[in-house]
Amino acid sequence: MHSKDGSEIASVHADPSSSAMGSPLWIKDLSDSERKSKTGSYGRSQIWESLGLPAPPYSNTRVEIIHWVRPPSNWVKLNIDGSARNNPGMSSGGGLVRNDKGMFLFGFFTGYGKGSNNNAEMRVAYDGFMLSLNRGFR
């Protein structure tokens, strides 16, 4: 396997501080090793063993690297997440607002008590909108 600059990566123990397209090389190395394995078991078991961990059951689930997308010029973007433990259970949510240059403007977090994950998602969206309006963002 080769990195973006053409140097060879010998194992999953590549320098985790190096990166290719924003992700550490060892993560890219792990996913490439997984993809190259026909059954998914040979490469996977070696990877997990080299990390000193038991291999989880094989899954065809595809893992993709994502990134934040900036809002249009002169806009802000509110990113939120809400969750509930054991659904329903203790729930909470939080979020952050960034401008069109990606600059962090403010963040927030709050607990909602017992409720569902859907309830937490709706409440955190409302809280985020209200906090943004109260700070003068329209």
C-alpha positions, 0 to 999 in steps of 0.5 A: 500500500502507498500513501498520497506521497508515494511512500509505502505503508508497511503495516497498520502501525503507520504514523497516526499523525500523518494524514491523507485527505484529512484522515490518519494514514492508519485508518486509510490502511485499515479500510484498504486492507478490509476492501482488498480481502475477498472474504473480509475475514483474512485481512480483518482478523490480522488488523484486529489482532495487530491492535490486540483486539478480538475481531468483531463479526463480519458485516458488509456495512460500508464506512465512509469519511464525511466532512462538514460543508460550509453554508453560503456566504453571509449565512451561519450553520447550526449542527445539532445532535440529540440522543436518549440512553436506552431509548426512551431514557435519559436524553440530552442534546447539543450543537454548535454554530459556525459561519460561512468561513467555518469559524466557531461562533458558539456551542451549547449542550443541555439535558432533557431528562427522560424521553425518546431520541426523537424528542431530544432531536426536536428539542435540541433543534428548537433550542439551537434555533432560539439561541441563534435568534437570541444572538442576532442571527436571522 
